[in-house]
Amino acid sequence: MIDQSHKAVQKNKQAIQPDGTVSTIYASVLLDYLHSIDLNPATLFEPAILAKLNEPDGNILISQWQMLLEKAMTYTGDVDLPLKVAEKFRPKHFGMLGFVFMSCPTLGDVADILWKFGQLIAEINDIQFIENGDYFEAHWIRQLGPLLPIFMQQSLVAVAVMAREISSTPTIKFDVHFSFPQPANIETYQRIFGGKIHFDAPITKLLAPKYILDLPITFRDPATNSVLLTQVEKKLQSISQPDFLQQLREYLIAHMTDNQVSITDVATAFGISPRTVQNRLSEYGYGFRNFFEQIRQEQAEHYLSQTDLSLNEIAELLGYAEQSSFQHAFRRWTGESPGSFRKNAVNEIPN
């Protein structure tokens, strides 16, 4: 059964980018493809860009990744280039995560890992695995940015080629649905996926018989897999930046009064998906609501102990429509009324 539990989070940036990021994993695959067709990447890209693409565990803006692909497509005149690039995905491109894939017991276990760690690879989309009767489906779910076919193509091709590669089963056929219009030529799609190809579909997804989830991984090693997973978890924890909490705290304080404090509001302001907000918070043991309530309580205690603001004014600053709602919330947080807290705080101030 596919486990759809919490997912690990991607490295938070000091300056939050408006369009999200993708891992330079994607870039390394592009560079490998260009070399395979005897095209030197230096012919297309500036040295500074190439240096960025070769950074281990790096990230680039989604808009930059789109530009790189489109530049390569224009130079080669190959509209199917995103598909062909994605065919080059191999476990090595995923670093330690690739070794996790290769040491899993079955393809179903790989699906679990991809679900949990997918946002380390790209924030623009998510792959959700669903069991549906005798089939399993990999749904492409947009999280950020524009609805671009190149990202749908690459994500689903990567899932298909990796499944065949690590299970040593090149005969697996996949049906595929894309939500964009049918291109003039679909031969490359048919060659890669092997099954039925649909366009103008309600949702972009990959389908295959459910039995393939039980296919053993060629180099499976449960003991090694367990060790590697622990290392990946520690690595993710080490690269998660605590300044995200400070940035979020500052945003919530600044926007409490105008009530722009839903998780969707935060995601929009930070240029990330709502689920990424929640996942980043979960790394520190928070849910969005309890983190917000903690900030509200801190602000309330500050206003009560350090200012002469009325309870009604404090309620408004904290985003409550009525003073009574604030009073009920404060009693829930602290076990006492705002008035009692203020009185005790004043009495504790030394003369």
C-alpha positions in Angstrom: 0.0 0.0 0.0 1.4 3.4 -0.9 2.2 5.5 2.1 1.1 9.1 1.7 2.5 10.4 4.9 4.5 13.6 5.5 7.0 14.7 2.9 10.4 16.1 3.6 11.1 19.7 2.6 13.4 21.5 0.3 16.1 23.8 1.4 14.7 27.2 2.3 16.3 30.2 0.5 17.5 33.3 2.3 15.6 35.4 -0.3 12.3 33.7 -1.0 11.9 33.4 -4.7 8.6 34.2 -6.4 8.4 31.2 -8.7 9.9 28.4 -6.7 12.9 26.3 -7.5 13.9 23.0 -9.1 16.9 20.9 -8.1 20.0 21.1 -10.3 19.4 17.4 -10.7 17.2 18.4 -13.7 20.0 20.5 -15.1 22.6 17.7 -14.8 20.3 15.5 -16.9 20.0 18.2 -19.5 23.8 18.5 -19.7 24.2 14.8 -20.0 21.7 14.8 -22.9 23.4 17.6 -24.7 26.7 15.7 -24.4 25.0 12.6 -25.8 24.1 14.4 -29.0 27.6 15.9 -29.2 26.5 19.4 -28.3 28.8 21.2 -25.9 26.6 23.0 -23.3 29.1 25.9 -23.3 27.8 26.6 -26.8 24.4 27.4 -25.4 24.9 28.7 -21.8 27.0 31.3 -20.1 29.9 30.1 -17.8 28.1 31.5 -14.8 25.0 29.5 -15.6 27.0 26.3 -16.1 28.8 26.8 -12.8 25.4 27.1 -11.1 24.1 24.0 -12.8 27.1 22.0 -11.6 26.6 22.8 -7.9 25.9 19.7 -5.9 22.6 19.8 -4.1 21.9 23.2 -5.7 18.7 24.8 -6.9 17.7 27.1 -9.7 14.6 29.1 -10.3 11.8 27.4 -12.2 11.9 30.3 -14.7 15.6 29.7 -15.3 15.0 26.0 -15.8 12.3 26.8 -18.3 14.6 29.3 -20.1 17.4 26.7 -20.4 15.1 24.1 -21.9 13.6 26.5 -24.3 17.0 27.7 -25.4 18.1 24.1 -26.0 14.9 23.4 -27.9 15.3 26.5 -30.1 19.0 25.7 -30.8 18.3 22.0 -31.7 14.9 22.6 -33.4 13.7 19.6 -31.5 10.2 20.1 -29.9 10.5 16.7 -28.2 13.7 17.6 -26.4 12.1 17.7 -22.9 10.9 14.1 -23.4 14.3 13.0 -24.7 16.2 14.7 -21.8 13.9 13.1 -19.3 14.7 9.7 -20.8 18.3 10.2 -19.5 17.2 10.2 -15.9 19.2 7.6 -13.9 19.5 6.9 -10.2 22.9 8.6 -10.2 21.2 12.0 -11.0 19.4 11.9 -7.6 22.6 11.5 -5.5 21.9 9.8 -2.2 18.2 9.7 -2.9 19.0 7.6 -6.0 20.8 5.0 -3.9 17.7 5.0 -1.7 15.6 4.2 -4.8 18.0 1.4 -5.8 18.1 -0.3 -2.4 14.3 -0.3 -1.9 12.6 -3.8 -1.8 9.9 -3.0 -4.4 8.7 -0.4 -6.8 5.9 0.3 -4.4 8.5 1.3 -1.8 10.1 3.6 -4.3 6.7 5.3 -4.9 6.5 5.9 -1.1 10.0 7.5 -1.1 9.2 9.6 -4.2 6.0 10.8 -2.5 7.8 11.8 0.7 10.8 13.5 -0.9 9.5 14.8 -4.2 9.7 18.4 -3.3 13.4 18.1 -2.8 13.5 17.7 -6.6 11.0 20.4 -7.6 8.5 22.7 -6.0 6.6 23.3 -9.2 4.8 20.0 -9.2 4.0 17.0 -7.0 3.5 13.4 -8.0 0.7 11.7 -6.1 0.3 7.9 -6.4 -3.2 6.5 -6.3 -4.3 2.8 -6.4 -7.4 2.5 -8.6 -8.7 -1.1 -9.0 -6.2 -3.1 -11.0 -4.2 0.0 -11.8 -2.0 2.5 -10.1 -2.0 6.1 -11.2 0.7 8.8 -10.8 -1.0 12.1 -10.9 1.0 15.2 -11.8 -0.2 18.0 -9.5 0.9 21.6 -10.2 2.0 23.5 -7.1 3.6 26.6 -8.5 4.2 28.6 -11.7 2.5 28.4 -15.0 0.9 25.3 -16.5 3.7 24.3 -18.9 3.8 21.1 -20.9 7.6 20.7 -20.5 7.3 20.0 -16.7 4.5 17.5 -17.2 6.4 15.7 -19.8 9.6 15.5 -17.8 8.0 14.4 -14.6 6.0 11.5 -16.1 8.8 10.4 -18.4 11.2 10.3 -15.3 8.7 8.1 -13.4 8.4 5.7 -16.3 12.1 5.3 -17.2 13.2 5.0 -13.5 10.6 2.3 -12.9 11.9 0.3 -15.8 15.6 1.0 -14.9 15.6 0.0 -11.3 13.4 -3.0 -11.7 15.2 -4.3 -14.8 11.8 -4.5 -16.5 12.1 -2.6 -19.8 8.8 -4.0 -21.1 6.5 -2.1 -18.7 4.0 -0.1 -20.7 2.3 3.0 -19.4 -0.8 4.8 -20.5 -0.5 8.5 -20.1 -2.9 11.5 -20.0 -1.8 15.1 -20.6 -4.0 18.1 -20.0 -2.4 20.1 -22.9 -3.4 19.8 -26.6 -2.1 17.1 -28.8 1.1 18.1 -30.7 1.5 17.4 -34.4 3.7 14.4 -33.9 3.3 11.9 -31.0 5.8 9.2 -32.1 8.2 10.1 -29.3 5.5 9.8 -26.7 4.4 6.4 -28.0 8.0 5.2 -28.1 8.7 6.2 -24.5 5.5 5.2 -22.8 4.5 2.3 -24.9 0.8 2.5 -24.0 -2.2 4.7 -24.9 -1.5 8.4 -25.2 -4.3 10.9 -24.4 -4.3 14.7 -24.7 -6.7 17.5 -23.6 -7.4 15.3 -20.5 -8.9 16.6 -17.3 -5.7 15.7 -15.4 -2.1 14.8 -16.3 -1.4 11.3 -15.1 0.5 8.0 -15.7 -1.2 4.6 -15.5 0.1 1.1 -15.2 -1.1 -2.3 -13.9 -0.9 -2.3 -10.1 1.1 -5.5 -10.0 4.2 -3.6 -11.0 4.3 -2.1 -7.5 5.3 -5.6 -6.3 8.2 -5.8 -8.8 11.5 -6.3 -6.9 14.3 -3.7 -7.3 17.3 -5.3 -8.9 19.8 -4.1 -6.3 17.4 -4.2 -3.3 19.0 -4.2 0.1 16.6 -3.4 3.0 19.4 -2.9 5.5 21.3 -0.5 3.3 18.0 1.2 2.5 17.2 1.8 6.2 20.7 3.4 6.8 20.4 5.6 3.7 16.9 6.8 4.6 18.2 7.8 8.0 21.1 9.8 6.4 18.7 11.5 4.0 16.4 12.5 6.8 19.4 14.0 8.7 20.6 15.7 5.7 17.2 17.3 5.1 17.0 18.5 8.7 20.5 20.0 8.4 19.7 22.0 5.3 16.3 23.2 6.5 16.8 26.9 7.4 15.3 28.0 10.8 15.1 31.6 9.4 12.0 30.4 7.6 10.2 30.4 11.0 11.4 33.9 11.6 10.3 35.0 8.2 6.9 33.4 8.8 6.6 34.9 12.2 7.3 38.4 10.9 4.7 37.9 8.1 2.0 36.8 10.5 2.6 39.7 12.9 2.6 42.2 10.0 -0.7 40.8 8.6 -2.7 39.8 11.7 -4.8 43.0 11.6 -5.9 42.7 8.0 -6.5 38.9 8.4 -4.2 37.9 5.6 -3.0 35.0 7.6 -4.4 31.8 6.0 -1.9 29.2 4.8 -2.9 30.1 1.2 -2.1 33.8 1.9 1.3 32.8 3.3 2.1 30.5 0.3 1.2 33.2 -2.2 3.4 35.8 -0.4 6.4 33.4 -0.1 6.1 32.1 -3.6 5.7 28.5 -2.6 2.8 26.0 -2.3 0.6 25.6 0.7 1.8 22.1 1.2 5.4 23.3 1.2 4.5 25.8 4.0 3.0 23.0 6.0 5.9 20.6 5.3 8.5 23.2 6.4 6.6 23.9 9.6 6.3 20.1 10.3 10.1 19.8 10.3 10.0 21.9 13.5 7.0 20.1 15.0 4.4 22.7 14.1 1.1 22.8 12.2 0.2 26.1 10.6 -2.7 26.7 12.9 -0.8 26.0 16.2 2.2 28.1 15.0 -0.2 31.0 14.2 -1.9 30.7 17.6 1.5 30.7 19.3 2.4 34.0 17.6 -1.0 35.4 18.5 -0.5 34.5 22.1 3.0 36.0 22.2 1.7 39.3 20.8 -1.2 39.3 23.1 1.0 38.9 26.2 3.3 41.6 24.9 0.4 44.1 24.4 -1.0 43.3 27.8 2.2 43.6 29.7 4.0 46.3 27.8 1.3 48.7 26.6 -1.8 50.5 27.8 -3.9 49.4 24.8 -7.5 48.5 25.6 -8.7 44.9 25.2 -10.7 45.9 22.2 -7.7 47.5 20.6 -5.6 44.4 21.2 -8.3 42.2 19.8 -8.3 44.2 16.6 -4.5 44.1 16.3 -4.7 40.3 16.7 -7.3 40.0 13.9 -10.3 39.2 16.1 -13.6 40.7 15.0 -14.9 40.9 18.5 -13.2 41.4 21.9 -15.1 38.4 23.3 -13.4 36.1 20.8 -10.0 37.3 21.9 -10.9 36.9 25.6 -12.0 33.3 25.0 -8.9 32.5 23.0 -6.6 34.0 25.6 -8.2 32.0 28.4 -7.8 28.9 26.3 -4.1 29.6 25.8 -3.2 30.6 29.4 -6.0 29.5 31.7 -6.7 33.1 32.8 -8.4 36.2 31.5 -6.5 39.0 29.7 -7.4 41.4 32.6 -6.0 39.0 35.2 -2.8 38.4 33.1 -2.3 42.2 32.8 -2.8 42.8 36.5 -0.3 40.1 37.4 2.2 41.3 34.9 2.0 44.8 36.3 2.5 43.5 39.8 5.6 41.7 38.8 7.3 44.8 37.4 10.0 45.8 40.0 9.8 49.3 41.5 
